[in-house]
Amino acid sequence: MSSKYNIVYSCLQDNITAEIFVTRFCKTFGISEAKAEQIAASSSDVTIKKNVPGDKAAKYIKALEACGAIAYLQEQEKPQEQQVEQAQPRGSLSLEPIEDEHVQQVQQEETQQPEVCPKCGSTNIKDDECLDCGIYISKYTANLEHAPEPESTTADSQQDNIKQDSDPTRQMDTNPYATPQADLIDSVADGEPQPEKVSAGSATAWLGRGYWHFKQNPFAWIGTLIIFIVLSMGLSFVPLIGVLAVNLLSPVIMAGFSIGAQEQDNGGDFRIGHLFAGFSQNFGALVMVGVFYLLFIILIGAVFGGIIGLTMAGSGMIDSNAGPEAMMNSMGPIGMILMLLALMLIIFVAMAYYYAPTLIALDNMSALAAMKMSLNGCLKNWLALLVFGILAFLLLVVGMIPAMLGLLVVIPMLQASIYVSYRDIFHHQG
């Protein structure tokens, strides 16, 4: 008889706050903040899951430690018949497929997609997405379930709710619309999203979904863009400090766009206030992305510019009266190679910057970790991003034709498409 274990949460690690634990725990196990907060605030040990085989139990412990918890295994010694019956104990956290066929059938009935969209009433539903209003039904329903109870709740039902709320482990299975989490531990045991290679044709889907985000509230998207342009132009007039501020705050603004787009995916709405959402969500890490980006660009320019200048000076090719074209012609093959290397490094820096604000805002990553993850995701999907870049360039050209008014549509759509591509590459939700 193989041993099985209970996964038991004991307390938080010394260097981890409850807020950090709740954020990581929610992202790893897909539960609400309220439930995670109850676990973090518990003064006694909490059983997270029961009757887990030894090989899988180690994965749970690793995932909980990555969230900032101290957890341990509690060995179970029960007959095989009881283990089958309790494969899905009530009140435990289920992240693995259930072997019991009857329990599996009940679970499938619970997670069956509604025939009617709960937001717009449409029956045009495919793969959990309403094709008319664009929401993901599982996320929208989960948000409704986590909404506050009406004040008119009867005394009996309020008493039942209090009893249920007192057991945080029971609440983890109360959402019948939750996304299946069978592969969750393997994919995010280290607490970070993992980029996945997508097809080059995904670029068109990104643009299509980006336009969907825009058309849900075009006035808010356009208004946000106009405010950002006005603020950037105003800061640019301040000598030196203004240009520096624009570069450092750009990741913060980009994060705000992604936060607003995610709000739309969750059944909410994009608002002009999302432009400043990054100022209250990982602001320090977002600014550090701008700092690192500027430092890398300055370093590349200084190193390669210095090498090219010294090479030309040593060979006597520098003429103070020569124009830019003559200077380029006098560089020789070595100078051209150095310029190409510098350009290649700048492209790598741009890749590291591309998804970093979104990864920081939505995945709670540090600046350097986000830039590394962004670079990894871009390198894996360089072809899809190249196709996306070509299509984006064509859209920008078309948007300039009617007195550049088309850019008021194209630029917000492209910004939303960046979020869509992030969701596709890093969370596999195309």
BELVEN-V164156 format. One record per backbone hydrogen bond with DSSP energy under -1.0 kcal/mol. NH is the residue of the N-H (numbers start at 0). CO is the residue of the C=O. If there is no record, write none. Layout:
[[NH | CO] [NH | CO]]
This chain:
[[3 | 75] [4 | 51] [5 | 73] [6 | 48] [7 | 71] [8 | 45] [9 | 69] [10 | 69] [12 | 67] [15 | 12] [20 | 16] [21 | 17] [22 | 18] [23 | 19] [24 | 20] [25 | 21] [26 | 22] [27 | 23] [28 | 24] [29 | 25] [35 | 31] [36 | 32] [37 | 33] [38 | 34] [39 | 35] [40 | 36] [41 | 38] [45 | 8] [47 | 6] [48 | 6] [51 | 4] [56 | 52] [57 | 53] [59 | 55] [60 | 56] [61 | 57] [62 | 58] [63 | 59] [64 | 60] [65 | 61] [66 | 62] [68 | 63] [69 | 10] [71 | 7] [73 | 5] [75 | 3] [82 | 78] [83 | 79] [84 | 80] [85 | 81] [86 | 83] [91 | 88] [92 | 47] [103 | 99] [104 | 100] [105 | 101] [106 | 102] [107 | 103] [108 | 104] [109 | 105] [110 | 106] [116 | 121] [120 | 116] [124 | 122] [125 | 128] [128 | 125] [129 | 134] [130 | 123] [133 | 129] [136 | 127] [139 | 135] [140 | 136] [141 | 137] [142 | 138] [143 | 139] [144 | 140] [145 | 141] [146 | 143] [152 | 149] [157 | 153] [158 | 154] [159 | 155] [160 | 156] [161 | 157] [162 | 158] [163 | 159] [164 | 160] [165 | 161] [166 | 163] [170 | 166] [172 | 169] [173 | 170] [177 | 174] [183 | 180] [186 | 182] [187 | 183] [190 | 187] [195 | 424] [201 | 198] [202 | 199] [205 | 201] [206 | 202] [207 | 203] [208 | 204] [209 | 205] [210 | 206] [211 | 207] [212 | 208] [213 | 209] [214 | 210] [215 | 211] [216 | 213] [220 | 216] [221 | 217] [222 | 218] [223 | 219] [224 | 220] [225 | 221] [226 | 222] [227 | 223] [228 | 224] [229 | 225] [230 | 226] [231 | 227] [232 | 228] [233 | 229] [234 | 230] [235 | 231] [237 | 234] [240 | 238] [241 | 237] [243 | 239] [244 | 240] [245 | 241] [246 | 242] [247 | 243] [248 | 244] [249 | 245] [252 | 248] [253 | 249] [254 | 250] [255 | 251] [256 | 252] [257 | 253] [258 | 254] [259 | 255] [260 | 256] [261 | 257] [262 | 258] [263 | 259] [264 | 260] [265 | 261] [266 | 263] [267 | 262] [273 | 270] [274 | 271] [275 | 272] [276 | 273] [278 | 275] [279 | 276] [285 | 281] [286 | 282] [287 | 283] [288 | 284] [289 | 285] [290 | 286] [291 | 287] [292 | 288] [293 | 289] [294 | 290] [295 | 291] [296 | 292] [297 | 293] [298 | 294] [299 | 295] [300 | 296] [301 | 297] [302 | 298] [303 | 299] [304 | 300] [305 | 301] [306 | 302] [307 | 303] [308 | 304] [309 | 305] [310 | 306] [311 | 307] [312 | 308] [313 | 309] [314 | 310] [315 | 312] [316 | 311] [321 | 318] [326 | 322] [327 | 323] [328 | 324] [329 | 325] [335 | 331] [336 | 332] [337 | 333] [338 | 334] [339 | 335] [340 | 336] [341 | 337] [342 | 338] [343 | 339] [344 | 340] [345 | 341] [346 | 342] [347 | 343] [348 | 344] [349 | 345] [350 | 346] [351 | 347] [352 | 348] [353 | 349] [358 | 354] [359 | 355] [360 | 356] [361 | 357] [362 | 358] [369 | 365] [370 | 366] [371 | 367] [372 | 368] [373 | 369] [374 | 370] [375 | 371] [376 | 372] [377 | 373] [378 | 374] [379 | 375] [380 | 376] [384 | 380] [385 | 381] [386 | 382] [387 | 383] [388 | 384] [389 | 385] [390 | 386] [391 | 387] [392 | 388] [393 | 389] [394 | 390] [395 | 391] [396 | 392] [397 | 393] [398 | 394] [399 | 395] [400 | 397] [402 | 400] [403 | 399] [404 | 401] [405 | 398] [407 | 404] [408 | 405] [409 | 405] [410 | 406] [412 | 408] [413 | 409] [414 | 410] [415 | 411] [416 | 412] [417 | 413] [418 | 414] [419 | 415] [420 | 416] [421 | 417] [422 | 418] [423 | 419] [424 | 420] [425 | 421] [428 | 422]]
